[in-house]
Amino acid sequence: MEKYVQEQPRDFLAVATPGAGKTTFALTLASWLLHHHVVQQVTVVAPTEHLKKQWAEAAARIGIKLDPEYSAGPLAKDYDGVAVTYAGVGVRPMLHRNRVEQRKTLVILDEIHHAGDSKSWGEACLEAFEPATRRLALTGTPFRSDTNPIPFVTYEEGQDGIRRSAADYTYGYGNALADHVVRPVIFLSYSGNMRWRTKAGDEIAARLGEPMTKDAISQAWRTALDARGEWMPSVLRAADQRLTEVRKAIPDAGALVIASDQESARAYAKLIREITGTKATLVLSDDAGASKRIDDFSGSDDRWMVAVRMVSEGVDVPRLAVGVYATTISTPLFFAQAVGRFVRSRRRGETASVFLPTVPDLLTFANEMEKERDHALDKPKKEGEEDPYAESEKEMEEANKEQDEDTGEQDMLPFEALESDAVFDRVLYDGAEFGMQAHPGSEEEQDYLGIPGLLEPEQVQLLLQKRQARQIAHSRKKPDGEADLLELPAERRPVVSHKEMMELRKQLNTMVSAYVHQSGKPHGVIHTELRRVCGGPPSAEATPGQLRQRIAKVQEWATRMR
């Protein structure tokens, strides 16, 4: 606010982590600009119908009246402005341009990365708001997976020749955590054995988290999320147990499952009813009824809500403290927005817990929670160099869909989930990893699910270290055959960072891929052979020593074939 008042810029981009108070800042600024007659009216542009109404309600609380139902014609005299969606501006840009030209206007562009969703939306925003007196752009995630420029955002070229968005003010998750504005997030990761059938009729078995091709990861992941298997019920049971623990300190704490599609959402709601004996609130699409269901849930003390996509951005239910990431969308943008639903802090010491499948992309995002990222306008220029955040545009469109219509894509994919089970894998917190694999319902898993709901960030770290030490001591006392852990006893598992483990698994996978071409054998056959010859568990649970041993063995085979 100080920076803005001092500089009085026409365009201002504020990047702040979800839950940090972007709405409060924007409306405080709007009030100041109206009071000082810098502007005469306000236009808020939001991504969804629900958010549009939320803005109007928030503005009313500080005496600014916005019309969320505005569609055309002159505005009623008692309103200070309008709240519209990007899609609405896309349909009638000239209507909004005329309004902006007639009176001095502040335009607030909420989650402005959406203005780059489609070329037409970006062009419509430029056309409609180019004459505006002031423009305030807000986002929790300025990075996009595509290279569509975002209107009214300044891009600066870096030393690598890539133009990136330049924010006027940035307040990241790390800052907000230090200021006790947001909650620390504990990620609980679950792996397990998956079995599915391909279109060709082949049955494939794999372990979630093991090195696999992109297609196999996708199919193993979707097998885990199938409500008919054992993975989802086990994870929902664990998440409900975690919610019970959190509610001892935060009595109205709620939980949210983010589902991929309507069919899955209904199936998860049914599972929750079977597990808990109480009904879950089901939010299926971004319509007026859905908005009311979200508001009702927000104001109640009900335990569970299941939603498709739309709750991943900007929807404000501050009591959400436990989440289950049950969607196959793997863009950093969607993940950050989804996790953003759980980080809004109401009082000091509240923690958030998010349950995830053990999928490499998701674990990477979880480990990089505090990293700031900007929107890159150019693809990396070096040949063969990949932008780690440049996911396919199709996936991006999927992540940003406002409606949750059934696309029918599930029927088109050549795949049938057969069975799955869940294994508690590890806890990720503040870039570090804790715990070792354990069966659902075991003492080891209960230890982590039972972490108190009210803790300072440094206490979370300390407690996780203690839990891990206890788990290691416990596993040492048992003979190998009886240990609940699904890997070697802890003393034979040296502590290696997440990054080093990822590198070792990646190296093994690269070597196996190279040997696939040389030998003509499938990936799975080679991994099984390596386990038979070298011993030990699947790669996802192997120790660094076992991974190095397998790398050496596959190198030896490849050399022999030459």
C-alpha positions in Angstrom: 0.0 0.0 0.0 2.8 2.4 0.9 4.7 1.6 -2.3 1.6 2.2 -4.4 0.6 5.5 -2.7 4.2 6.7 -3.0 4.6 5.8 -6.7 1.0 6.3 -8.0 1.6 3.9 -10.9 -1.0 3.4 -13.7 -0.3 -0.4 -13.7 0.7 -2.4 -10.6 1.2 -6.2 -10.3 1.0 -7.6 -6.8 2.0 -11.3 -6.5 1.0 -12.8 -3.1 0.7 -16.3 -1.9 -2.9 -17.7 -1.6 -4.3 -16.7 1.8 -2.0 -13.6 2.2 -4.8 -11.0 1.8 -4.8 -9.8 -1.8 -8.6 -9.0 -1.7 -8.1 -6.9 1.5 -5.2 -5.0 -0.1 -7.1 -4.4 -3.4 -10.3 -3.1 -1.7 -8.3 -0.9 0.8 -6.6 0.6 -2.2 -9.9 1.0 -4.1 -11.4 2.8 -1.1 -8.3 5.1 -1.0 -8.5 5.9 -4.7 -12.2 6.6 -4.5 -11.8 8.8 -1.4 -9.1 10.8 -3.0 -11.1 11.2 -6.3 -8.3 9.6 -8.3 -11.0 7.3 -9.7 -14.8 7.5 -9.8 -15.7 3.8 -10.2 -14.3 0.3 -9.8 -14.4 -2.8 -12.1 -13.4 -6.1 -10.7 -12.6 -8.9 -13.1 -12.5 -12.4 -11.6 -12.0 -15.9 -13.1 -15.4 -17.5 -12.0 -19.0 -16.6 -11.1 -18.4 -17.7 -7.5 -15.4 -15.4 -7.1 -17.3 -12.5 -8.7 -19.9 -12.7 -6.0 -17.3 -13.2 -3.3 -15.6 -9.9 -4.4 -19.0 -8.0 -4.3 -19.6 -9.3 -0.7 -16.1 -8.4 0.5 -16.4 -4.9 -1.1 -19.8 -4.3 0.6 -18.2 -5.0 4.0 -16.0 -1.9 3.6 -18.6 0.3 2.0 -17.9 -0.2 -1.7 -21.0 -1.4 -3.6 -20.3 -3.6 -6.6 -23.0 -5.1 -8.9 -22.1 -8.8 -9.5 -25.1 -9.3 -11.8 -24.3 -6.4 -14.2 -24.7 -7.4 -17.9 -25.4 -4.2 -19.9 -26.7 -0.7 -19.9 -26.3 2.1 -17.3 -25.4 1.1 -13.8 -27.8 1.9 -10.9 -26.8 5.1 -9.2 -26.1 3.6 -5.8 -23.4 1.3 -7.1 -19.6 2.2 -7.1 -18.9 -0.3 -9.9 -19.2 -3.8 -11.2 -17.8 -7.3 -10.7 -17.5 -9.4 -13.9 -15.7 -12.5 -15.1 -13.0 -12.8 -17.8 -15.4 -14.8 -19.9 -18.0 -11.9 -19.6 -15.4 -9.3 -20.7 -14.5 -11.7 -23.6 -18.0 -11.6 -24.9 -18.6 -7.8 -24.7 -15.3 -5.9 -24.5 -16.7 -2.7 -26.1 -19.4 -2.5 -23.4 -16.7 -2.3 -20.7 -14.5 0.0 -22.8 -17.3 2.5 -23.0 -17.9 2.4 -19.3 -14.1 2.9 -18.6 -14.0 5.8 -21.1 -17.0 7.6 -19.6 -15.7 7.7 -16.0 -12.3 7.4 -14.3 -12.0 3.7 -13.4 -9.8 1.5 -11.3 -9.8 -2.0 -12.8 -8.8 -4.8 -10.5 -7.8 -7.9 -12.4 -8.0 -10.8 -10.0 -5.8 -13.9 -10.7 -4.7 -12.1 -13.9 -2.9 -15.1 -15.3 -6.4 -16.1 -16.5 -6.3 -13.2 -18.9 -3.8 -15.3 -20.8 -6.1 -18.4 -20.8 -7.1 -17.8 -24.4 -6.0 -15.3 -27.0 -9.5 -13.9 -27.2 -9.7 -13.2 -23.4 -6.3 -11.5 -23.4 -7.3 -9.3 -26.5 -10.7 -8.5 -24.9 -9.0 -7.3 -21.7 -6.6 -5.1 -23.6 -9.4 -3.7 -25.7 -11.8 -3.1 -22.7 -9.3 -1.7 -20.2 -6.7 0.0 -22.2 -8.3 3.4 -21.4 -8.6 2.7 -17.6 -7.2 5.4 -15.3 -5.6 2.7 -13.0 -5.1 -1.1 -13.3 -4.3 -3.3 -10.4 -3.3 -6.9 -11.3 -3.3 -9.6 -8.6 -2.1 -13.2 -8.7 -1.0 -15.9 -6.3 0.7 -17.8 -9.2 2.1 -15.5 -12.0 3.6 -18.4 -13.9 1.7 -20.1 -16.7 2.6 -23.3 -18.6 2.2 -21.6 -22.0 3.7 -18.5 -23.5 0.6 -16.4 -24.0 1.4 -12.9 -22.8 -0.7 -11.6 -19.9 -2.2 -8.2 -20.5 -0.9 -5.2 -18.5 2.1 -7.2 -17.2 5.6 -6.0 -17.7 8.1 -8.5 -19.0 11.9 -8.2 -18.5 14.5 -10.1 -20.4 16.9 -12.1 -18.2 20.6 -13.0 -18.9 19.4 -16.2 -20.5 17.4 -14.2 -23.1 14.0 -15.3 -21.7 11.5 -12.6 -20.9 9.8 -13.1 -17.5 7.0 -11.3 -15.7 8.2 -8.5 -13.3 6.0 -7.9 -10.2 5.8 -4.5 -8.5 5.4 -6.2 -5.2 5.9 -9.8 -4.2 4.8 -11.5 -0.9 5.6 -15.2 -1.1 4.7 -18.2 1.0 8.0 -18.1 2.9 7.4 -14.4 3.9 3.8 -15.2 4.9 4.8 -18.2 6.9 7.4 -16.2 8.8 4.7 -13.6 9.5 2.2 -16.3 10.7 -0.2 -15.2 8.0 -0.4 -18.7 6.4 -0.3 -22.2 7.8 2.7 -24.6 7.5 1.7 -27.4 5.1 2.5 -31.1 6.0 2.3 -33.3 2.9 1.5 -37.0 3.5 2.5 -39.1 0.5 1.0 -42.6 -0.2 2.4 -45.2 -2.7 1.1 -48.7 -3.2 0.8 -51.6 -5.7 -1.4 -50.9 -8.8 -2.7 -53.3 -11.4 -4.4 -52.3 -14.7 -5.3 -53.6 -18.1 -4.3 -51.8 -21.3 -6.4 -51.6 -24.5 -4.4 -54.5 -25.9 -5.5 -56.7 -23.0 -2.1 -56.7 -21.3 -2.3 -56.7 -17.5 0.4 -54.4 -16.0 1.4 -54.2 -12.3 3.6 -51.4 -10.9 4.3 -49.6 -7.7 3.3 -45.9 -7.5 6.5 -43.9 -7.3 8.7 -46.4 -9.1 10.6 -45.2 -12.2 8.2 -45.6 -15.1 7.4 -44.1 -18.5 5.1 -41.1 -18.5 2.1 -43.2 -19.8 2.7 -45.8 -17.1 2.9 -43.2 -14.3 -0.4 -41.7 -15.6 -2.1 -45.1 -15.6 -0.8 -46.1 -12.2 -1.9 -42.8 -10.8 -5.4 -43.1 -12.3 -5.6 -46.7 -10.9 -4.8 -45.3 -7.5 -7.6 -42.7 -7.8 -10.2 -45.3 -8.9 -12.7 -45.5 -6.1 -13.2 -49.2 -6.6 -9.7 -50.0 -5.5 -8.2 -50.0 -2.0 -5.9 -46.9 -2.4 -8.6 -44.2 -2.2 -10.6 -45.7 0.8 -7.3 -46.2 2.7 -6.2 -42.6 2.0 -9.6 -41.2 2.8 -9.7 -43.2 6.1 -6.2 -41.8 7.0 -7.3 -38.2 6.0 -10.4 -38.5 8.2 -8.3 -39.7 11.1 -6.0 -36.7 10.6 -9.1 -34.4 10.5 -10.3 -35.9 13.9 -6.9 -35.1 15.4 -6.9 -31.5 14.0 -10.4 -30.9 15.2 -9.2 -31.4 18.8 -7.5 -28.1 18.5 -9.6 -26.5 15.7 -13.1 -27.7 16.4 -14.6 -26.5 13.0 -11.7 -27.8 10.8 -13.0 -29.1 7.4 -11.5 -31.4 4.8 -11.7 -31.2 1.0 -11.2 -33.8 -1.7 -10.2 -32.3 -5.1 -11.5 -34.8 -7.7 -10.8 -35.1 -11.5 -14.4 -35.5 -12.7 -18.1 -35.7 -11.6 -18.2 -39.5 -11.6 -15.2 -39.8 -9.3 -16.5 -37.0 -7.1 -19.7 -38.8 -6.5 -17.9 -42.1 -5.8 -15.6 -40.4 -3.3 -18.6 -38.8 -1.5 -20.1 -42.3 -1.2 -16.9 -43.6 0.2 -16.7 -40.8 2.8 -20.3 -41.6 3.9 -19.4 -45.3 4.3 -16.1 -44.4 6.2 -17.4 -41.6 8.5 -21.2 -42.2 8.7 -21.8 -38.6 7.7 -22.6 -37.0 4.4 -20.1 -35.0 2.4 -21.0 -31.7 0.6 -20.7 -32.4 -3.1 -19.8 -29.5 -5.4 -20.1 -30.4 -9.0 -20.1 -27.3 -11.1 -19.6 -23.5 -11.1 -23.2 -22.6 -10.9 -25.3 -20.6 -8.5 -26.2 -23.8 -6.6 -22.6 -24.7 -6.2 -21.7 -21.3 -4.8 -24.4 -21.6 -2.2 -23.2 -25.1 -1.3 -19.6 -23.8 -0.8 -20.9 -20.9 1.3 -23.1 -23.2 3.4 -20.2 -25.5 4.0 -17.9 -22.6 4.9 -20.3 -21.4 7.5 -21.1 -24.9 9.0 -18.9 -27.3 11.0 -19.4 -30.2 8.6 -16.4 -32.4 8.1 -16.1 -33.1 4.4 -16.5 -31.4 1.0 -15.8 -33.1 -2.4 -15.3 -30.8 -5.4 -14.3 -31.0 -9.0 -11.5 -28.6 -10.0 -13.4 -25.3 -9.3 -12.4 -25.1 -5.6 -8.8 -25.0 -6.6 -8.6 -21.3 -7.0 -9.7 -18.3 -5.1 -12.6 -20.0 -3.3 -12.3 -18.9 0.3 -13.2 -21.5 3.0 -10.7 -20.6 5.8 -11.6 -23.6 8.0 -10.3 -26.1 5.4 -7.3 -27.8 7.1 -7.1 -31.2 5.5 -6.9 -32.0 1.8 -6.8 -35.0 -0.5 -5.3 -34.3 -3.9 -7.3 -36.8 -6.0 -6.9 -35.5 -9.4 -4.4 -36.3 -12.2 -3.7 -32.6 -13.1 0.0 -32.1 -12.7 0.7 -28.4 -13.6 2.6 -26.4 -11.0 -0.1 -23.7 -11.4 -3.0 -26.0 -10.5 -1.1 -27.6 -7.6 -0.2 -24.3 -6.1 -3.8 -23.1 -6.3 -5.1 -26.4 -4.9 -2.7 -26.2 -1.9 -3.6 -22.6 -1.5 -7.1 -23.7 -0.3 -5.6 -25.0 2.9 -3.0 -22.4 3.9 -5.2 -19.5 5.0 -4.5 -19.0 8.7 -7.1 -17.8 11.1 -5.1 -18.0 14.3 -1.5 -18.6 15.1 -0.3 -22.2 15.2 -2.9 -23.8 12.8 -1.3 -26.4 10.4 -2.6 -27.8 7.1 -2.3 -31.4 6.0 -2.5 -32.5 2.3 -2.6 -36.2 1.2 -0.9 -37.0 -2.1 -0.2 -40.0 -4.3 3.6 -40.7 -4.6 4.0 -39.2 -8.1 7.4 -37.5 -8.9 5.9 -34.2 -10.2 3.7 -33.8 -7.1 6.5 -34.5 -4.7 8.7 -32.0 -6.5 6.0 -29.3 -6.3 5.5 -30.2 -2.6 9.2 -29.8 -1.9 9.3 -26.5 -3.7 6.4 -24.8 -1.9 8.5 -21.7 -1.0 10.0 -21.1 -4.4 8.9 -18.0 -6.3 8.3 -18.4 -10.0 7.6 -15.9 -12.7 5.8 -16.3 -16.0 8.3 -16.9 -18.8 7.2 -15.5 -22.1 9.8 -17.4 -24.2 10.7 -21.1 -24.4 14.3 -21.8 -23.5 16.4 -21.2 -26.6 19.0 -23.9 -26.2 18.2 -27.0 -28.2 17.2 -30.0 -26.1 16.8 -27.8 -22.9 13.4 -28.1 -21.3 11.4 -25.6 -19.3 10.5 -27.6 -16.1 7.2 -25.8 -15.8 6.1 -26.0 -19.4 3.5 -28.7 -19.3 1.3 -29.4 -22.3 -1.2 -26.7 -23.2 -4.0 -29.3 -23.2 -3.3 -30.1 -19.5 -3.2 -26.4 -18.8 -6.6 -25.8 -20.3 -7.9 -28.8 -18.3 -6.5 -27.2 -15.1 -8.1 -23.9 -15.8 -11.6 -25.1 -16.8 -14.3 -23.3 -14.9 -17.0 -25.8 -15.6 -16.5 -29.5 -14.6 -18.5 -30.9 -17.4 -17.9 -34.6 -18.1 -15.5 -34.5 -21.0 -15.8 -38.2 -21.7 -12.0 -38.5 -22.0 -12.0 -41.2 -19.4 -13.8 -43.5 -21.9 -11.3 -42.7 -24.7 -8.2 -43.7 -22.8 -7.2 -47.3 -23.5 -7.1 -48.4 -19.9 -9.0 -50.3 -17.1 -8.1 -50.1 -13.4 -8.1 -53.6 -11.8 -6.9 -53.2 -8.3 -4.8 -51.0 -5.9 -3.6 -50.9 -2.4 -2.1 -48.0 -0.3 1.1 -47.8 1.6 2.0 -44.8 3.8 5.2 -43.5 2.1 6.6 -40.4 3.7 5.9 -36.9 5.1 7.2 -33.9 3.3 7.6 -30.6 5.2 9.6 -27.5 4.4 11.6 -29.2 1.7 12.7 -32.1 4.0 11.3 -35.7 4.1 10.4 -37.7 7.2 9.3 -41.3 7.9 9.6 -44.6 6.1 7.0 -46.8 4.5 4.4 -48.4 6.6 1.1 -50.2 6.2 -2.1 -48.2 6.6 -3.4 -48.6 10.2 0.1 -49.4 11.6 1.6 -47.7 14.6 4.1 -45.9 12.3 1.3 -44.3 10.2 -0.7 -43.4 13.3 2.3 -41.5 14.7 2.3 -39.1 11.8 -1.5 -38.8 11.6 -1.6 -37.9 15.2 0.5 -34.8 15.0 -1.3 -32.0 16.9 -3.3 -29.5 14.8 -1.9 -26.4 16.6 1.8 -26.1 16.3 4.4 -23.4 15.4 6.3 -24.1 12.1 9.5 -25.0 14.0 7.6 -27.3 16.3 6.3 -29.2 13.3 9.9 -29.9 12.2 10.9 -31.0 15.7 8.0 -33.3 16.1 8.5 -34.9 12.7 12.1 -35.6 13.6 11.1 -37.2 16.9 8.4 -39.3 15.1 11.1 -40.5 12.6 13.6 -41.3 15.4 10.8 -43.3 17.2 9.9 -45.2 14.0 13.6 -46.1 13.3 14.0 -47.3 16.9 10.8 -49.4 16.6 11.9 -51.0 13.3 15.3 -51.9 14.8 13.7 -54.0 17.5 11.8 -56.2 15.1 13.3 -59.0 13.0 13.3 -58.2 9.3 10.5 -60.6 8.5 8.1 -59.0 11.1 9.0 -55.3 10.6 6.0 -53.4 9.4 8.2 -51.3 7.2 8.2 -52.4 3.6 11.9 -51.9 3.1 15.2 -52.6 4.8 15.6 -51.9 8.5 16.3 -48.2 9.1 19.9 -48.6 10.2 20.8 -49.9 6.7 19.1 -46.9 5.0 21.5 -44.0 5.1 19.9 -40.6 5.1 20.0 -39.1 1.6 18.3 -35.9 0.5 15.1 -36.1 -1.6 17.0 -34.5 -4.5 19.8 -37.1 -4.4 17.3 -39.9 -4.3 15.4 -38.4 -7.3 18.7 -38.2 -9.2 19.6 -41.8 -8.5 16.1 -43.1 -9.5 16.3 -40.9 -12.6 19.8 -42.3 -13.5 18.6 -45.8 -13.0 15.5 -45.2 -15.2 17.7 -43.6 -17.9 20.0 -46.6 -17.9 17.1 -49.0 -18.1 15.5 -47.1 -21.0 18.8 -47.2 -22.9 19.0 -51.0 -22.2 15.4 -51.4 -23.4 16.5 -50.2 -26.9 19.6 -52.5 -26.8 17.9 -55.7 -25.5 14.3 -55.3 -26.8 13.0 -56.3 -23.4 10.2 -54.1 -21.7 11.1 -51.7 -18.8 9.2 -53.8 -16.3 11.0 -57.0 -17.2 14.4 -55.3 -16.8 13.5 -53.8 -13.4 12.2 -57.2 -12.2 15.4 -58.9 -13.4 17.5 -56.2 -11.5 15.6 -56.9 -8.3 16.0 -60.6 -8.7 19.8 -60.3 -9.3 20.6 -57.5 -6.8 17.9 -58.2 -4.2 15.8 -55.6 -2.4 12.5 -53.8 -2.8 11.0 -51.9 -5.8 13.0 -48.8 -6.8 10.6 -46.4 -5.1 11.6 -48.0 -1.7 15.2 -49.0 -2.5 18.1 -47.5 -0.5 20.7 -45.3 -2.3 23.1 -48.3 -2.1 20.6 -50.6 -3.8 20.0 -48.1 -6.5 23.7 -47.7 -7.2 24.1 -51.4 -7.3 21.3 -51.7 -9.9 22.8 -48.9 -12.0 26.2 -50.7 -12.0 24.5 -54.0 -12.9 22.5 -52.6 -15.9 25.7 -50.9 -17.1 27.5 -54.2 -16.9 24.7 -55.9 -19.0 24.8 -53.1 -21.6 28.6 -53.4 -21.9 28.4 -57.2 -22.3 25.9 -56.8 -25.1 28.2 -54.5 -27.1 
